[in-house]
Amino acid sequence: MKKAVLGAAAAAWLVPVLAAAGTHVVTIEGMVFHPASIEVKPGDQVVWRNKDVVPHTATAKGVFDSGSIAPGKSWTWKAKGKGRHGYVCVYHPGMIGTVSVP
């Protein structure tokens, strides 16, 4: 009985860790993408979290476009193929970042 309980507890703890392994977070704060450059694997997710007081976008022309990410909100993109994708906030063109998928 103890083994079954410990096994279930371990499995409950492990599932969130495995689910998060392919998730990468880019924080938008101070009018900057943090980190500005990330490397992910195909199938990984990238989450942009807006901690600024104004809306932003994460836009890589022809690859992904978050639309407006309101303050306190986030947007998620799933990497589908290989490539180096430069992106920008269309509202603030000085804000630039890169997602590389080797």
Secondary structure in CASP SS format (residue, H / E / C, confidence):
PFRMAT SS
TARGET T0000
AUTHOR 0000-0000-0000
METHOD secondary structure of the structure
MODEL  1
M C 1.00
K H 1.00
K H 1.00
A H 1.00
V H 1.00
L H 1.00
G H 1.00
A H 1.00
A H 1.00
A H 1.00
A H 1.00
A H 1.00
W H 1.00
L H 1.00
V H 1.00
P H 1.00
V H 1.00
L H 1.00
A H 1.00
A H 1.00
A C 1.00
G C 1.00
T E 1.00
H E 1.00
V E 1.00
V E 1.00
T E 1.00
I E 1.00
E E 1.00
G C 1.00
M C 1.00
V E 1.00
F E 1.00
H E 1.00
P C 1.00
A C 1.00
S E 1.00
I E 1.00
E E 1.00
V C 1.00
K C 1.00
P C 1.00
G C 1.00
D C 1.00
Q E 1.00
V E 1.00
V E 1.00
W E 1.00
R E 1.00
N E 1.00
K C 1.00
D C 1.00
V C 1.00
V C 1.00
P C 1.00
H E 1.00
T C 1.00
A C 1.00
T E 1.00
A E 1.00
K C 1.00
G C 1.00
V C 1.00
F E 1.00
D E 1.00
S C 1.00
G C 1.00
S C 1.00
I E 1.00
A C 1.00
P C 1.00
G C 1.00
K C 1.00
S E 1.00
W E 1.00
T E 1.00
W E 1.00
K E 1.00
A C 1.00
K C 1.00
G C 1.00
K C 1.00
G E 1.00
R E 1.00
H E 1.00
G E 1.00
Y E 1.00
V E 1.00
C E 1.00
V C 1.00
Y C 1.00
H E 1.00
P E 1.00
G E 1.00
M E 1.00
I E 1.00
G E 1.00
T E 1.00
V E 1.00
S E 1.00
V E 1.00
P C 1.00
END
